[in-house]
Amino acid sequence: MGTTQLETVPEPKYWHLKTVLSEALDQDFAVGEVLPNERELAARFGVARATLRQALEQLELEGRLQRRRGVGTTVAPPRVGVAVGSAQHSWPGEVVDGWEPVDAGEGLPSAAVLRLLVAGGGTGGGFAADQPVHTVRRTRVTQGQVVAAELLYVPAASVPGLTGIEAPAGPARARAVLRELQRLVLDGQDRSVELGSARADDAKELDRLPGAPVLLVTTRYFTAAGTAAVSVATYRADTCRLTFGDSGDVEITHEPRVAS
C-alpha cells in the first residue's frame, strides 16, 4: 500500500479514506492478511487516527474487514449467509431450519421481549409480566462458520406438556421445548430486521468483539391464541447481506468462500 496524501474533498475525510482503503484491499491484500497498525496507516495517508478509525469501522460494517482477537484487523473473506425469509412457514427446531440447540433455561422475559409477547395477544388471551418463559439458545453454522446465535423465548403456556423430568438443562432440554412447541398449529409469523451491537454472550458465540455490528432478526410465531414464541437471532453483519425478493421475503444470501 503506497503513501497517499488526502487532498481537500467535498465529502468527509473518513469517507474518502474508506474509498481509498477499499481500492487498496482489492489490489494489494489477500483474504486473511493483517493490515498495518493504526499509527502506520494514519501516517501513510496523512490523517488523524480518529479519521482512520472511522474509515476502518465503516469497512468493517460493510464486511470488508474483520477485527480478530489477538490478531488485529484482517481482510474479510467473501460474505456468507442463510435464508431467513418468511417462506419458511415452520416452527423453529424443525430439521430443515439448520439451527443447533445449545442450551435451555427458564426465567422472566426482558421488557423488550415482553412487549412482543403481549403485542401479539399472548398465549391463552394474555401474557403477564411475572410469567416465566423457557429460553432456548441455538446457533447456526454455515460452511463451518457460526453465522448466527439465537435466543428463543417460549411462554410456559405454549408448551404445557413439557416437564422438568425430560431434561433439566442443556441441548436435551432445548430439544424437548422445541418438540413440544411443534405440537401447536402455526397460524403465521412476522419478522423484523435491524442493525444492532453484539452483546457479550452473542459476541463470544460469533467470534466477534462485544459491540461489533450485528443484524438482529426478530420473529414472532403465532397460533390462533396469539403469540406462542419470540425469536431474537443475532447475525454477523460483516458476513451477511440482506436481499429482498419480489415476494417480500427477507433472505441472507451466501456467496461461496474463496480460498486465500
Secondary structure, DSSP 4 states (H G I P E B T S, - for coil): ----PPPP-SS-HHHHHHHHHHHHHHHH--TTPBPPPHHHHHHHHT--HHHHHHHHHHHHHTTSEEEETTTEEEEPPPP---B--TT--S-TT-GGG-EEEEEEEEEPPPHHHHHHHHHTT-GGG---TT--EEEEEEEEEETTEEEEEEEEEEEGGG-TT--TTS-SSHHHHHHHHHHHHTTSPP-EEEEEEEEEE--HHHHHHHT--TT-EEEEEEEEEEETTEEEEEEEEEEETTT-EEEE-TT--EEEE-------
